Amino acid sequence: PDREKVVYVTVKASDKGRPSLEDVCTITVIIDDINDNAPIFDRANYEMPIAQDTKEGTTIMRVSATDIDEGMNQNITYDLIASNFQQDIDYFRWDEKTGVISLAKKLDKPVGSVFVLEAIARDGGIPPKSTRTDVTIDVKESNNKPPRFRQGPGAEIELSEGNTDYKTPIA
């Protein structure tokens, strides 16, 4: 939103004497932004799958928020907390300036485990305003398994020349 930062006010003073005397003065008024808006996340909540064998230090996701205030009031820092199990936060590292979340240590959770976290965006106002949103990270099976043939090497496979059945496995 557009905000007027400087306003010029002209004041005229006069008396009721004879002859009437007057003077004119222009006053510059500088308007400072007040911290009247909380940050807003770019999503209502964040959900992200993570492979069970993801390496430590890998970036998982980024949370992001904006604040329509100005100056220090629009500077945002991020925090991350565990919602269900406090020790879950030990698996993650986050950059308080960028909102980037990465894996802090090797996952020792089984496939199907869910980390329920909460991201907090806090502006630089005095006092600061903040907003929270849910972050859910699901542990999924790794995708790094090599392909396997259903039939052994050397097996004969017959297909019709016009075969269009792409759903049925052939090997």
Secondary structure, DSSP 8 states (H G I E B T S, - for coil): -----EEEEEEEEE-SSSS--EEEEEEEEE---------EESSSEEEEEEETT--TT-EEEE--EE--S-GGGG-EEEEEEESS-GGGGGGEEE-TTT-EEEE-S---S-TT-EEEEEEEEEESSSS--EEEEEEEEEEE--S------SS-TT------TT----SS---
